[in-house]
Amino acid sequence: MCGRFALHAKPELVAEFLSAGDVTDFPPRYNIAPTQPILLAIGDEGERPNGNASGRSLQLARWGLIPSWVKDASGFPLLINARGETAATKHSFRSAMKYRRCLVPATEFYEWRREGKGASQPFLFRPADRRPFAFAALMETAIGPDGGELDTAALVTTAASGAAKTIHDRMPVTVGEPDFERWLNCRNYGVADVNDLLERSDVPDFDIVPIGPAVNKVANMGPSIQDPVERPIEDRDMPGDRNETPLGDQLRLI
């Protein structure tokens, strides 16, 4: 499962990494949570806006996918993740998997591991090269009761592998740069053409760092929430919510 991440790279670097045009300035964010707006890249296989050869653009969407067929989202569950194994067949995700695949850029993400009967220990997952990476994601545009449109998205997850399994049994799917076009170009690449991407994470080298409990509160948004700690959280420490979030085939604990 993936329930919290960060994005604090410069907008120009993110746009270059995703080969996307229409760069919009956005502030650094260290504690992005469900229901908040997230940045995503979408593909446009038709026109190439602003001379952008890839045809990709950046936009915001609410983290928490609402299928287009939902008429009243007030009682609908918050779909922040889509299991890669069933995304192509599950009613909530199959249309987005076929027609509206997207990428969500990030610089780190967080995962919680239950330490016995005590508080959950948060961990920071961070690329060793400190470069941005991209989650595989799905997008839907929901129509509200008043007829207004709302873009929504969910991150795709798969079974954890490598050192990630020591933290959680699921991890988000990441897509490497060579496969961006294949994932985003829904017109030329069908579900069968991207199934292999759902079985792994293509970012090769992540560090896993134990951090303090400040990340548990969404109100804590500064870079200090990523400061490492030398010991796990003890029962006397603030427990916080258990948001789950893993990743990477080749990860190292530091």
CORGISUL-V331542 format. One line per field, one symbol per residue. ss: DSSP state (@ for helix, = for strand, . for the rest). psi: psi as a letter, one per 40 degrees, with the letter a starting at -180 (. if undefined). A space follows every 10 residues. Layout:
# CORGISUL-V331542
ss->???
psi->???
This chain:
# CORGISUL-V331542
ss->.=.====... @@@@@@@@.= =.......== ===...==== ==......@@ @....===== ===.=..... ..@@@...=. ===....... ...@@@@@@. ======.=== ====.....= =======... ..======== ===.....== =========. .@@@@@...= ==.=..@@@@ @@@@...... @@@@@@@@@. .....===== =.@@@@.... ..@@@@.=.. .......... ....=..... ===.
psi->ihehaiheii dddddddefi afhhhiihhe ghiieihihi hiihebigif ehddeiiiii ihhghhideh dhedehihge ihhddededh ddedddddef iiihiidiii ihhhgbeaih hiihhhhdee iiihihiiii hihideeiih hiiiihiihi iaedeediei iihihideed ddddgedeha ddeedddeei hehdhiihhh iiededhddh eieeeehiie iihideihdi ighigiihdg ihh.
